[in-house]
């Protein structure tokens, strides 16, 4: 069994907001949260958010732009000390499919930053197509391999099965668990690649694997087409795998996938997010997961809010009715 190293607070793309920057973001986010119709998914509200995102602190915008150009070896951006007022937070949701439809300061801050990376997207089949989604433990779903569970979550590229999977996944911490042990695990193919032989990498580039939709998409089941786990450049490839739902098609592919899994576990990192921490995972280069924790269902459990971002919004146009932000089909 691979044991994680001590949780880390550092990465090669990180910024901690100063008190002045925190106040500046809070001011913009509060103004945005109050803009009519005060609904995160509304076109008019998003238009306001898109315009206001250009007013974020210069140093923050510079870091986001730097990350967009080169996500670094770890392929994760950590933004720390965003405005989250614990006293203003309601109880942590406990129902399946929980989402954030109404505008709040934390949701507004996350959306503002996401819009500096690209455009927000969601999937009709998942979380009812909401743009800001709650990641919370749900009673009775402790062993569920998805955002409602509390067991260790397998490492995965978000929606790896999908042609238009997110380019970035944003995870904003409003509360961590009572014991402060729930950790975001991130592992980058850039760090893992030197641990693999050239032959293994060649096998991983070949269409000898299939990936099924995750459990969070409910009963949706499309016929998966064979694909490579590594995609694009041989020296700096993207990765497309979900270790819960990606399957090899032959013995050599099975061995190659196992070796990739070992390499990714060797280089993975664990981040204990605190309230006000926002992690953007580059979903093209990195997998993410979660360590196990014990929820209490007392209104103070772990609560993250999640967004998906596309760099190239145009590429999914055929799947977005009325040029909206929700992809209507997973095929």
N, C-alpha and C positions, 0 to 999 in steps of 0.2 A: 504494500500500500504506500502510495506517495503521500508524504506529509507536507503541508504548506509551510513555508518559512514564516517567520513572524510577520503579521500584517504590516504593510508599509503605508506611509503617507506620501511617499514621493514617487514621481514619475518624470519622464523627460518632457512632458507638456503639462505644466501646472501653473496656476496663478491663485494667490490668496488676496482677496480684495482688502484694501485698506479701509479704515473706518469711514473716510470721506467717500471712497468709491461705493461702499455698502449703502451709504445714505443716498448717493446719487442714483444707484439702481433702484433702491426702495422708492424714491420719489417718482421715477418714471413708471415703475411697475404699479404703484398705487393709482397714478393717473390713468394708466391703461386699464387697470381692473375696473375703474369706474366708468369707462367709456361705454355708451349704449351700443348694442343691446345687452352688454355685460354677459355675453355667451361666447365661450372660447371657440366654438365651431362656426360661429356666424361670419359670413364673408366680410361684413362691415367692420367687425371687431378685429379680424385678422388684418384687414387693410390698415387699421390704426396701428396695430402691433408692428407691421412691416415698416411703416414710416418711422415710428418711435424707436425702433431698434438701432437706427443710425445715431441716436443720441446717447447710447451707452458710453461709459467711460472709455477714453481713447486707449488706455493700456489694455483693457479687457478686449476691445475690438481687435487690437493688434495681435493679441495672443490667439484669439479665435481664427483670425485670418492666417496666422502662422501655422496653426494646426490643420486648417483646410488645405494649405499648400503641401505640408509634409507632416503627417501624424506621428512621426518619430518611430522608434523601434517598438515602443509599448502600444502604440495605436490607441491611446486613450488620453483625453484632455480632462483634467480635474480643475474645476472652478470652485474655490472655497470662499466661505463667508458671504454667501448671498443672503438677502433678507428673508429670514423665516422667524416670525414671532411665535414662540411656543404657546404663549398665553392666548393668542388669537386662533389657534388651531382647534377645530372641532375634534370629536372622538375619531379615532382611526376607523374607517369603514370595515365592515365584516361580511359583506354580501358578495356573492360571485358577480363578476362582470362590472365591478365598481369603476366609475369614471368621474372626471371633473368637468361638468358641462358649464357651470357658472364660473365667471372670472374671479380669481383670487390673486392676491399679491404673489404667492409662490408660483402659481401657474403662469401668471403674466411674466414674471422674471424668466422662467424657463422658456417660454415661447419667444420672448425677445431675443434670447441667446440663440435659440434654434434657428431663428430667421436670419441670423448672421452667417449661418452655415449653408442654408438653402431654404427649401419650403417644407412645411410640415405635411405629412401624409398619414393616412390610417387605412385599415382594411375592413370592409363591410362585415366580413365574417368574424372579426375579432373585436371584442369589447364594443360591440354595436357601432363601430366606426368612429368612436370618439378620438379627438386629437390629443387630449391629455388623459392618460389612463392611470388608475390607481394600481399599485403593486402592493398588495396587503395579504396577510394570512387570513384564510377563511375557515371557520370551524367545520370539521369533517373532511377537509381537503388537505390535511397535513402531508400526505404522501403523494400528492398530485405533482407531476412533473410540469410545472408551469408557474405563473406568477402568483397563484393563490395558495401554493404549497409552502411548507416550512422545512421539509427535508432538503438535503443538499440537491441543488439544481444542476443537472448535467451541463457541461460546457457546450455552447451552441452559437452558431451564427443566427441572428434573429431572422425567422422566416426563410431559412436556407432553401426551402423548396421553391420559393416564389421567384419568378423572373424579375420582378420589380421589388425585391426585398429592400429594406431601408439601407441607405448609405451610412447613417449614424443612428445610434440609439442613445437618447438622453435619459439619465436616471437621476432624479432630484430627490435628495433625502429630506423629508420633513420630520421624521422620527426614526431612530434606530430601535432595535429590540431592547427590552428591559435589561438584559445582561450584556448588551453591547458586544455581541459575538457574531452577529449576522454580517457577513462580509461579501462584498462584490468581488468575484473572481474574474480576472481578465487575463487572457493569454494571446500573444501575438504570433502570427505565422512568421513575421520577420525575425523574431527571436528564436523560433523553433527551427527554421529552415537549415541553419548550419549543423544541426544535429542529425540531419537525414542524408543518406547517400544519394548520389545522382540517380541511381536506378529506382530507388523508392520514389523519388520526386517525379520521375518520368511516369511511373505507374499512376501516381496520384493526379497527374495531368490528363490522363486518358479517361474516356467516358465509360468507366467500369463501376459506377456507383449510382444509386438512386436515393432520393430523399422524399419522404412523405410529409404531409402537413402535420404540424404539432397538435397536441391535444387541445390547445387553447382555441383552435379553429373549429371545435365541436365535431359535427358529423361530416364535415367537408372531406371528401376523398377524391383527389384527381389521380389520373394514371401517371405516375412519375416516369420521366424520360431519363435514360442514363446520362450522366454528366461527370466531369472531372471534379475532384475535391480541390485541386489547385487550378487556378484559372488565369490566363493571360501570360504575362512575362515569366519566363523560366527563372530569372534571377531575382525577381521581386513580384511574386504572384499574389493575387487575391486568394481567399480561401472560402469554400462553400461547404460547410458540414455542420450537422447537428448530431451529436453522439447518442442522442435518444432516438433519432428517426432517419439517419443516413445508413445505408446498407451496401456492402460490397457485393459484386456479382460473381466473383471467382476467387479461388484460394490465394492467388498472388495479390489481388486487390485487398483481400482480408488482412493479409500480413502487412501490407503497406499502410492501411488505415490504422492498424494496431500500433505500428511504429510512429505514425504521426501523433496518435493519442499520447503515447509515452513522451514524445518530445514536447508536446504542448503542456502536459502536466509538469514537466521538468522546469519550464520557464514561466509558469503562470504566477500571477501576483494576486494578493488579496488586499482589498481596501476596505477598511471599516469607515463607512461614510457617517458623517455627523450632520445634524440639521444645518441646512444651508450649503451643503456640498452637492455639486452637480457634476456627474461624470458623463462625458460624451465618448462612447465607444465607437471607433471606426469599424463598422460592420462588414467592411470589405476585407479587412486585415486581421481582425481580432474576434475571438469567441469570448463569451461571458457566461457566468453562472453565479451560484450563490452557495455559501456555506449553510450548514444546518443551524436552526435556532428553535427556541421553544416559545411559542406565543401564549399569551395569557387571556386574550379576548376580553380585556378590561377597558378598552378605549384608548390605551396607550401603547399599542403594539407598533411594530415596524411599519412605516408608511413611506413608500417612494412614489413619485409620480413620473410617468414615462411618456416620452414623445419619440416619434420617428421622423427622420429628415431625409429628403432627397436632394442631392446636389443639382441634378438635372431634372427639373420638374416636368419638362416637356416629354421625356421618354415614356411616361406612363399615361399620356393624355388619352389614349384610346380606352383606357379602363376607368377614367374619371368622368362620369356624367356631368354635363354642364360646366366643365372645367373646374369642378370642385376639388376637394382635398382627399376624398375617400375613394379608394380603389374598389370597384364593384364586383370584381371577379378574381378568383385565385388561380384561374387556368392560364 
